[in-house]
């Protein structure tokens, strides 16, 4: 899972943990993020850290 973009409504998260790619919107983060399509989970701190350290956050 990765955060693809930050919007005024929240964060767009991409999940490719299963066979297909899914995207969904997170309005606010808890301790973990669960994909509503496949049920995969990821720590929210890892997603946010990776997003802000990537070039996507600067764009």
NORDAUR-V766411 format. One record per backbone hydrogen bond with DSSP energy under -0.5 kcal/mol. CO is the residue of the C=O (numbers start at 1). NH is the residue of the N-H. E is the energy in kcal/mol with one decimal. If there is no record, write none. Layout:
co->[CO | CO]
nh->[NH | NH]
e->[E | E]
This chain:
co->[2 | 2 | 5 | 5 | 7 | 10 | 11 | 11 | 12 | 12 | 13 | 14 | 15 | 20 | 22 | 24 | 25 | 26 | 31 | 31 | 33 | 35 | 40 | 42 | 43 | 44 | 45 | 46 | 47 | 48 | 49 | 50 | 51 | 51 | 54 | 55 | 55 | 56]
nh->[4 | 14 | 7 | 12 | 10 | 7 | 13 | 26 | 4 | 5 | 24 | 2 | 22 | 18 | 15 | 13 | 27 | 11 | 44 | 45 | 42 | 39 | 35 | 33 | 47 | 48 | 49 | 50 | 51 | 52 | 53 | 54 | 54 | 57 | 57 | 58 | 59 | 59]
e->[-0.6 | -3.2 | -0.5 | -2.7 | -0.6 | -3.6 | -0.6 | -2.8 | -3.3 | -1.1 | -2.0 | -2.2 | -2.6 | -0.6 | -3.1 | -3.2 | -0.5 | -3.0 | -1.9 | -0.5 | -1.7 | -1.8 | -2.9 | -3.1 | -1.7 | -2.6 | -2.2 | -2.3 | -2.1 | -2.5 | -1.6 | -0.8 | -0.8 | -0.8 | -0.6 | -0.5 | -0.8 | -0.6]
